[in-house]
């Protein structure tokens, strides 16, 4: 997986979650806290999720085949979508069920220092993982807000790890609050309420991840900045006078398909047009290195046809650069 895939953030989250899951389960065995059981399952599910992200990154590196001529880059989107399903079912639904049962049949916590100690340790470990994810995300995020980064990132791993870590930290605080209130009041119902809140939180995060990864699976275009760079690169030569219409599609986080109908000078020879297309492709790859698959179709721009309205093929396409006068 490339650096933008956030491998370091995934590994940090995996190590943190494995150690936390073991500690939480030990605390559950000694204290009987349902919050601890829900949190241990949550951490175990998160560990599996990081494993899925690493597996998706590895499988996405396979070479293209005749059956899959554009490669396997979208495998990273598929495994990120699986993460949202695991988080919803194993993490969220289990915690909701466990919290409901604990509210119906509360019991007093035993050996309270176990869950409290483990929760403090878990908050520190998750904080380290969250800090690593933030550090890895900042170069890619640039000036975008965190909401914009999660919504528009083409590499799914970092948004997934960020949301998982954020959910884990909030869940730990909820668990600590549930355990604390159960100890102060002597009523185990509070432990169940904390568990129920954790489950609802995980379900909400899973739904957000599912929506975002679904959009990536369906196929997203390049960002506005990349589209503008591609258009500028196309028309930088002498023979190509404009972009009639263009399509872009992410074949994977670091692989972009570009297909465009371009306007060329009407008096250009076949050799000149072919050379202009080759030069335009080189400029596109230089301006946007992830543009790996490029198809440029030359055409003669007609003002009378353009006056009739947008090309039906271009609807609902991306920006169109009017050809220069010639």
Buried (B, 14 or more C-beta within 10 A) or exposed (E): BBEBBBBEBBBBBBBBBBBBBBBBBBBBBBBBBBBBBBBBBBBBBBBBBBBBBBBBBEEBBEEEEEEEEBBBBBBBBBBBBBBBBBBBBBBBBBBBBBBBBBBEEBBEBEBBEBBBEBBEBBBEBBBBBBEBBBEBBEEBBEEBEEEEBBBBBBBBBBBBBBBBBBBBBBBBBBBBBBBBBBBEEEBBBBBBBBBBBBBBBBBBBBBBBBEBBEEBBEEBBBBEEBBBBBBBBBBEBEBBBBBBBBBBBBBBBBBBBBBBBBBBBEEBEEEBBEBBBEBBBEBBBEBBEBBBBBEBEBEEBEEEEBEEEEBEEBEEBBEBBEBEEE
